[in-house]
Amino acid sequence: MSFFVKTRLSLMMFLEFFIWGSWFVTMGTFLANNIQANDQDISLAFSTQSFGAILAPFFVGLIADRYFQAQKILGSIHLIGAGLLYLLHQMADFNSFFPMLLGYMILFMPTLALVNSISFNQMQQPEKEFSAVRIWGTLGWVAAGILISTFAWDSPEGLANGLLEHTWKLAATASLILGLYSFTLPATPPQAKTIGAFRLKDALGLDALSLLSHRNYAIFFLSSILICIPLAFYYQNASPFLTELGMENSTGKMALGQVSEVLFLVALPFFFSRFGLKKTLAVAMLAWVLRYLLFAFGDTHSGNWMLLSGIILHGICYDFFFVSGQIYTDAHAGKKFKSAAQGLITLATYGIGMLVGFWLAGQISNYYLLESGLHDWKSIWLIPAGISALVSLFFMIVFKAEKINSPN
């Protein structure tokens, strides 16, 4: 892969995750502050990510792998998405906000598989080249968080004036840029042309389900679903949690999690080659346990270091599990169904796992809502810590060490 192509793919990744990071981190705070949504409403809003992810493999298998070039689909989605994101900042109540967000996320979630597919299609050795491109997605998320805190949209004064509505306009602008830029990306033609009579199984990309016939991959798939249940607690509750505790510039500080992603993406090739797939995934799961324990016992005074450490652990949690999982999935997928295979792991993680997780997080947050309007956060965070510990134990016992090409 040439430096020029690598640069183009890196910019694509930067914009993809800048868009998402512009509104996703602060959505819970925005909903509670700007339109007075309750915990169950916030949970429902975050679950739109999961509905989109569940539909993603069918969308990608039907369109990207078979009939249209992936970069053109990516561009079309982001152009439509720009309009929906702009409209979201104008919604005055949850009943009008939710269907608009749901429509956007059904469109957006397949793009996570599409950017991976476009990248892998240009690489001769994805296990060696992908991390250097994917790291720019992390930087895009970091940049969005820093901008939000720099503009003080998440400050007490900003919240009082409803300035978090600007996050949607920021995301809309970036989506418009990526929509136009996508049409200039390297061509990614459909790889799985239908041969002979039309078969629904082929059109929906269900061939990717054959990956589950591999015992180890099936265990990884199940573990991905289960570990994303506690992960949903972080995405849904971290911003409201830090806001309630009174942490200043909380969105900018949460971006430290993505800064650590950059560092651990650099460390991933060494760790992967030195310790192998199983230990890399196990370390990621155990980091989830530690993060939630730090959140449970931390505070903004003497325990501030615990909160910051919990945020910084996001790099291990995300890179060592998700990026390793994407590489593992690509290694098992045949050439014809690379996009559908990436859509399948998106279904497991952002789809099924987080759908359950967002629902559970909403129920638990509401259960531990105090009469003062604040939450018993210690009790809330101990629950995902326990779930993460159980999933880690299951994975380490059942998953067999497997050698694949290391990302170095």
N, C-alpha and C positions, 0 to 999 in steps of 0.2 A: 504494500500500500504506500503510495507516494505521500510526501509531506503535504502537498496541496489537497489531496483527497482527505487526509487525516484532519487538516484544518477545517475543511468544509463540514465534515461529520461532527467535529468538536463544537462548532458553532450551532449546529442543529441540536445537539444535546444540551448546550447551554440554554438556548431559548426554550426548549421543551420543558426543562425543569424550573426555569425562571418563571414561566407562566404558572405552573402548579404551585410553586413556593410563594408566589405573590399573594395568594388568597387562602390557601389551604391551612397554613399554620394558625392564622388569626381568625378563621371562620367561626369557631366556637365563641370567641370573645365578641366578634362582630354581631353574631346572632343574639347573644344575651344582652348586649349593650344597645345596639341600634334598633332591633325590632322586638326586644323583650321576649325572645324565645325561651322555653323551659328546657330542662335537661333531655326530655324525650324528643323534643323537636330537634335539638342539636344532634342527638344520636341519629335521628332519621335523616338529617341533612348529610352527615358524614357517610351514612350507608349508601348514598347515591354512588359513591366511588365503587362500592362492592357490586351494585347492580350493573354498572358499566363494565366492571371487570369480568363478571359472569358472562356477559354477552360478547366480550372481546374475542375469545377464540373462535366463535361462530362467525363473527363479522370478518375477522382476519382470514379464516379458512375459506370463507365464501368468496371474498373479494381479492385480498392481497396475494394469496397463494395461487389464484386461479385465473383471474380475469383482467386485473388492472395493475399498473405499475405502482409500487408502494409509495414512492415519493409524491405521486400525483394525488393519491388518496390522502396522504398526510397534509398536503397543502390545502386541499378542499375542506378537510375537517377543521383546520385551524382558522380558515377564513370565516366559516360559519360560526365557529366558537368565539371569534372576536366579537361578533354581534351579540351573542348570548351573554357573554361576560359583561359587556357594557350595560345591557338591560338589567342585569342582576343588581347593580348598585342602586337602581331606582325602585326596587321592590320595597314596599312599606310594611308588609306583614308576611308571616311565614307561609300562609296559604298561597300567596302568589309567588313567593320566593322558591318554594320547594319544587314545583313542576318545571320551572325554568332551569334550576340547578340539575335536576334529574336528566333533562334533555341534554344539557351540556356534558355531563359526565358519561352518558351513554356514548357520546361522540368521542370524548377525550380519552377514555381508558384504552381503547384499541391502539391509540398512537404510541403507547409505551412499548407495545410489541412491534409496531411498525418501525420506530427509530432503531430498535435492536436489530430488526431484520435488515434494514437498509445498511446498517453498519457492518453486520456479519457478511453481507453479500459482497462487500468491498475488501474483505480481509482474507488473506491466504492462511493465516494462523490466528484465528480469533482468540485462542487461549493466551496468546502472547500480546495481541494488539488491542483487545477490547478495553482493558482497564484505562489505557491512556486516552481513549475517546470518552468513555463513560465518566471520567473524572470531571469533565467540563459540565456535565449535568449537575453534579454536586456543587460546582462553583456557581452555576446559575441560581440554584436554590439559596446559596449563601448570599449572593448579591441581592436577591429579593428581600431577604430578611433584614439585611443591613440597611437597605433603602427605607424600609418601613420605619425602623427605629430612628434613622437619620432625619426623616421628615417628621418624626414624633407623632405619627398617626396612632401609635399604641400607648402614648403617654397618658397620664391622668387627664391632662387638659385636652389631648386629642380625642380620648374616649368620650369626654363630656361633650365635645363638639361633633361627635359622630364622624370623625375623620377616617375611620377604617373603611368607609365606603370607597375611598380612593384606591384601595387595593384592587378592586374589581376593574377600575379603569386602567390601572397599571398592567394588569394581566391581559386586558383586552388589547392594549397597544402592542404588547409583546406577541400575542397570538396573531395579530394582523401581520406583523413583520415575519414571523415564522411561516405563516400561510403563503406569503409571496415568495419567500426564500426557498421553500420546499420544492418549488417547481424547477429550481436551478440545480438541485442535488443530482448525484449520479443516478442513472437509470437503474431501477431494481425491478426487472420484469418478473411476471408470475412464473414460478418454477414448476408448478404442478398442473400442467394442462390436462384437461379431461380427455381420456382416450376412450373411444367407443360411445356407448349409450350413456346418457346422463344418469348419475347416481347421486341421490341426496347425501349419502354418506361421504362421497368425495367432495361435493360442493360445500358442505359444512366443515370440511377439514377434520372430520372425526378420526381420520387415519392417525392423527397425533396421539389419540388415546391408546394406541398400541404401545406407547412408551410405558404404560402402567403394567404391561405384561412382564416387565423386568422387575424382579422382586425389590432390588435396592432402590430403583427409581420410584416404585410405588410407596415404599417406606418414606423416602424423601418427600414425595408429594403429600402424603398424609401429615408428616411432620410440619411441612410448610403451612398447611391449613391450620393445624393446632397452634403453632407458635405465633401466627398472626392474630389469634384471638387476644392475647395480652398486648400485642403491638398496637391494636386499635385504641387501647386505653391511652397510650402516649400521644397519638395523633389527635385524639378527641379532647383529652383533658389537660395536656401539658400547658397550653396557653392560658386557659381559665384558672388553672392551679397556680401558676406563677403570678398571674394578675391578682388573684385573691390574696396571695402572700405579700403583695406589694413590691415585687421585684421591679426595679426600674429598667427601662429598655429591654423588656423581656423578649421581644421578638428578635432583636439583635443578638441577645445572649443565646437564644435558642439556635441561632445560626452557627454557634460554636459546634453544634452537633454535626453540621455539614462540613465545617472546617476540619473536624476530626475525620470525616469521611475521606477528605483529600489525603490526609496523612496515612490512613489505613489502606486506602487504595494503592498507595505507593508500597506499603508494607505487604500487601496481599500476595504478590508474586513470590516473595521470599518465604512467607509463612506457608503458602500453598505447596510449594515445592519441598519445603523442609518437613512439614508435618502431615501433608496429605489432605484430602477432601473431608474425611470424617472428623478429624480433629479441628479443622477450620470451622466447619458447621457447628460443632459442639461448643467451641469457644464463643461463637456468636450467641447461641442460645443461653449459655451461662451468663453472658454479659447482660441479657435481658433481666435475669433474676437480680443481679447486683444493682442495675439501674433503678428498678422499682423499689428496692430496699432503701437506696439512697434517697429517693423521693419521699418515702414514707417517714423517714426519720430526720430529714433535712429541714432547714428553715432559713429565713433571710438574715439571721444574725450569726450566731456562732456556727450554725450548720449550713451557711451559705455555700461552703466548699462542697458539701454533699450534693446540693442542687446542681451546681456547675459540673461536678464530676458525672452526675447522672445524665446530663445533657451531652457531655463530651463522649460518653460511652456509645452514643448513637452511631458513631463511625464504625465501631466493631460490630454492633448489632446489625447494621444495614449492609456494609460491604462484605463482611465475612459470610453472611448468609445469602443475601439477595444476589450480589454479583457472582459469588461462587455458584449459586443455584442456576443463574442464567447461563453460565459457562458449562455447567454440568448438563443442563438441558440441551444446549446446542451440540454437545459432544454425543448425546444419545439420539438426537433427531437426524433423520435422513435428509439429504439435500432438498428433496421435494417438499418437505413440510416444516421448514425451519420457522416460518412465520407462525404457523398454527401451533408449533411446539412452544414458542415463546408466549403465545396467547394462552396456552394451557396452564403454564406456570403462573401467569397473571391471574387466571381464574382461581387457582388454588390460594394464592397469597392475598392479593388485593380484593378478590371476589369472595369466595366462600368463607375463608378464615376471618377476614375483617368484617364481613357482614354480621357474623355471629358476635364478633368482638365489639363492634359499635353498639349493637343492641344491648349486649351485656353491660357495657360501660355506661350506657344511658340509664339502665335500670338500677345499677349499683350507685351511680352518682346521685340519682334521685332518692334512693333509700337512705343515703348518708347526708342528705341535705338537712341542715340545722335550721332551727326557727329563726336564727339571725339572718338567713339567706346565704350563709357561707356553707362550706362542706367539711366533713370529717375526712380530710385527705389521707391521713395515716391509714385508716381502715380501707379506704378505696384502693390505695397503691399496694397494700399487702396482698390483695386478691390476685392481680396479674403476676405478682412475684411468685405466688404459689403455683399458678398455672404454668408459668415458664419453667419452674423447677421440675414439675412432673413431665412436661414435654421433653425437656433435656434428658431426663433419666430414661424415658422411653426410647429416644433416638439413640443414645449411647449404647443401650443394651441390644437393640434390634438391628440397627444399620451395620452392615459389614463394610470394613475398609475396602475402598475401591480405588484403583489407580487410573487417573485420566491425565491428559496433558496439562501441565501446570502453566498458569498465566505469567510467564516470565519473559 
